Amino acid sequence: MKKFISVMGLGLVLLSGMAFADTKVAVVDVVSILQQMPQRESVGKALDAEFESRAKVLKEEEKKAYDANQKLQKEGMTLSASEKTKLANLIKAFEDKAKGFSADYRKRENEEAGKLLAKIGEAVKKVAAEQKYDLVLKAEAAFYATDSVDITSQVLAQVKK
C-alpha cells in the first residue's frame, strides 16, 4: 500500500510539473514603478496644495502649544489651577488637531496611491496580454527571478503613456 501511494504521489508531481512547463511567468516590481511614475510627483504636489492651509494653521497652533508646554514646565508650581487647565486644554486641542490632520492626510494619500496602483494593474494586464504571459507575480513575492522574466520596464513604459 505504501508503494502504491508513493508511486501515485510521484506520478502527480511529474504530471503537475508537465502542466506548468508551458506556463509563461513574469515578475514586476510594483514599488519601483510607483517610485518612478511621473504621476506620483503631481499627486504629491496636489496633496500638499490640498492640505496647505490646514498645515499652516496647525503650524501656528504648534507654536502656541509649544509655548504653553514650556510655561507649564517652568511655571507649573506657581500657576493657578485654572491657568494650568487652560494651558493643558490648549496643548490637548493642538494634539487632537494634529492627529486629525495626520489621519486625513494619510487617508487621502492612500486613496491616491490606490488610483496609481490601479493604473499599474491595468498596465500589467496590458503587457501580460500583449506578451502572452500566463502568470505575473509581484517581485516581492518571488524568492528568485532572472532578468529575462522581469517586465517592470515594460509596465513602467506603459504607465508613462
ZAMARGU-4260 file (C-alpha; in steps of 0.2 Angstrom, whole numbers, plus 5000, padded with zeros to 4 digits):
<rodrens>
0) 5000/5000/5000 | 5014/5012/5004 | 5022/5009/4987 | 5006/5012/4979 | 5004/5029/4987
5) 5022/5033/4984 | 5020/5029/4965 | 5004/5039/4964 | 5012/5054/4973 | 5027/5054/4961
10) 5016/5052/4946 | 5006/5068/4952 | 5022/5078/4955 | 5028/5073/4937 | 5011/5077/4929
15) 5010/5094/4938 | 5027/5098/4933 | 5022/5095/4915 | 5007/5106/4916 | 5017/5120/4922
20) 5031/5118/4909 | 5021/5128/4896 | 5016/5142/4908 | 5024/5158/4904 | 5028/5168/4920
25) 5034/5186/4923 | 5038/5197/4938 | 5035/5215/4941 | 5042/5227/4954 | 5027/5237/4959
30) 5037/5248/4972 | 5050/5253/4959 | 5036/5258/4947 | 5027/5268/4960 | 5043/5277/4964
35) 5047/5281/4945 | 5029/5286/4940 | 5028/5304/4934 | 5010/5305/4941 | 5017/5302/4959
40) 5025/5319/4959 | 5010/5328/4953 | 4999/5318/4966 | 5011/5323/4980 | 5010/5342/4974
45) 4991/5341/4973 | 4990/5333/4991 | 5002/5347/4998 | 4991/5360/4990 | 4975/5352/4996
50) 4982/5352/5014 | 4992/5368/5014 | 4980/5379/5023 | 4977/5367/5037 | 4995/5364/5039
55) 4999/5382/5040 | 4986/5384/5054 | 4992/5369/5063 | 5010/5376/5062 | 5004/5392/5070
60) 4995/5382/5084 | 5010/5371/5086 | 5020/5386/5092 | 5006/5391/5104 | 5005/5373/5111
65) 5024/5373/5112 | 5024/5389/5122 | 5010/5383/5133 | 5020/5367/5137 | 5036/5377/5141
70) 5026/5388/5153 | 5018/5373/5161 | 5035/5366/5164 | 5044/5382/5170 | 5030/5390/5180
75) 5019/5375/5184 | 5021/5376/5203 | 5016/5394/5203 | 5002/5394/5191 | 4984/5393/5197
80) 4973/5378/5194 | 4963/5387/5181 | 4978/5393/5172 | 4986/5375/5172 | 4969/5368/5165
85) 4969/5382/5152 | 4986/5378/5146 | 4983/5359/5146 | 4967/5361/5136 | 4977/5371/5123
90) 4990/5358/5122 | 4977/5344/5121 | 4967/5353/5107 | 4983/5355/5097 | 4987/5337/5099
95) 4969/5332/5093 | 4970/5343/5078 | 4987/5336/5073 | 4981/5318/5075 | 4966/5323/5064
100) 4977/5331/5051 | 4988/5316/5050 | 4974/5304/5048 | 4965/5314/5035 | 4982/5316/5025
105) 4985/5298/5026 | 4968/5294/5021 | 4969/5305/5005 | 4987/5298/5002 | 4980/5280/5002
110) 4966/5285/4991 | 4978/5292/4978 | 4990/5278/4980 | 4976/5266/4976 | 4972/5275/4960
115) 4991/5274/4955 | 4991/5255/4959 | 4975/5253/4949 | 4984/5261/4934 | 4999/5250/4937
120) 4987/5235/4937 | 4980/5240/4921 | 4997/5242/4913 | 5002/5224/4920 | 4987/5217/4912
125) 4990/5225/4895 | 5009/5220/4895 | 5004/5202/4900 | 4991/5201/4887 | 5002/5208/4873
130) 5017/5196/4878 | 5005/5181/4882 | 5011/5179/4900 | 5000/5166/4910 | 5005/5172/4927
135) 5013/5189/4933 | 5019/5190/4951 | 5025/5204/4961 | 5044/5204/4963 | 5042/5204/4981
140) 5033/5188/4981 | 5047/5179/4971 | 5062/5172/4980 | 5072/5172/4964 | 5069/5178/4946
145) 5080/5181/4932 | 5080/5197/4922 | 5073/5188/4907 | 5056/5187/4917 | 5056/5204/4924
150) 5043/5215/4915 | 5045/5230/4926 | 5052/5241/4912 | 5038/5237/4900 | 5025/5240/4913
155) 5033/5257/4918 | 5034/5262/4899 | 5015/5258/4898 | 5011/5268/4914 | 5020/5283/4907
160) 5010/5283/4891
</rodrens>
